[in-house]
Amino acid sequence: MPKPRHRRAAEVLPTREARRCLPQFLKESREHGAAAEPVVFGAHRKPEAVVLSYQAYEELLDAVDDLVIAQEVAARDESDSGERLELADLIRSQGRDPADFGIE
């Protein structure tokens, strides 16, 4: 798993300059992949949008998925009563014979 990066873009580019720098950013993305610095841009240097490498985008999505799963697991752990059911008992509760499934 990649080491977390907690960095902010050093500069917010005006939209016109970001457009002009796009070929250079693509070159850096090809060379550096997820490690390529994102480009932050917007009107009057107010951050409005970010362009990042596709690899960084995929890593970001993976990290979000991991966080969502961790939250779901934590919520299930909180609501876990500790009660457990044996597989054979579950099968019986459905009106079936565990032996039909090679259990017991």
N, C-alpha and C positions, 0 to 999 in steps of 0.2 A: 504494500500500500504506500502511495507517495506521501512524503512528509507534508503536513499541512502548511500552507503558505498564508500568512496574514500580512498582506502588504496592500498599500493603496497606490494608485497611479500617482506619479509625481506631478503630473501636469494635466490640465484639462485643455484640450485643443479646441480652437474654434472649428466649426463644421467644415469650412473651406479648407483649412490646413489638414484636417483629418482625411478629407477626400484626396488631397494631394499626397499624403503619406501612405495611403492604402497599399500601393505596390510594395513599399518598403516593409510594411507590416506583414504582408503575405510572405515576403522573402524570409523574414525573421521567424514567422510561424513554421515555414517549411524546415528551417534550420534548427529551431529550438523546440518545436512542438509545444507541449503544455507549459514549458518554462518561458515562452515568449511573453513579453510584457503586454498586457491589454492596452488598448487605445481608448481613452475616455474623451468624449467630446460633447460639445453643446454650444448653443448660442451664448455669447457674452461670457465664455469660459465657465458657464454654469454646467455641472455634470448632468447630462441628459441621456446619454447612451454609452454603451461599452461594446467594443469589438474585441473578441478574444479568439484564440486558436480553437479549432474544432476539438483537439485533444483536451484542452483545458475545459471546454464545454462538457465533454463526456465525463471528465473527472468530477466536475461540479455536479452533474446529474447523479453520478454514483454516490457522491458524498451526501446529497439530499436523500437519496434512497436509503442509505445507511442510517441516517438520522430518523427517518420515518419508521423504519423497522425497529430501531432502538426504542423509540417512543411507544410503539405497539407492544413490544416485549415488556417494557416497564409497566404499562397499563395492565397487561395480563398478569404480571407478577403481583401487582397490588390487589387484584381481584381474585387471586388464586386462593381457594378455600383449603387447599391441601388434600382434599378428598381425591382418591384415585380409584379407578375401576379396572379390574382385571379384564383382559380381552375376552376370556371365556364367559364372564358375567355379562359383558356387553352383548355378545352373540346370543346368549340365553334371553336377554331382555328383548331381543328382536324376534323371539319365538323360534329360534334356530338351534340346532344341536352343534356344539363346538367340535364334536368328533367329525362332522362333515367338512371341517376346515383343518383337520389334522391337529386339533388342539384338545388337550385334556389329558 
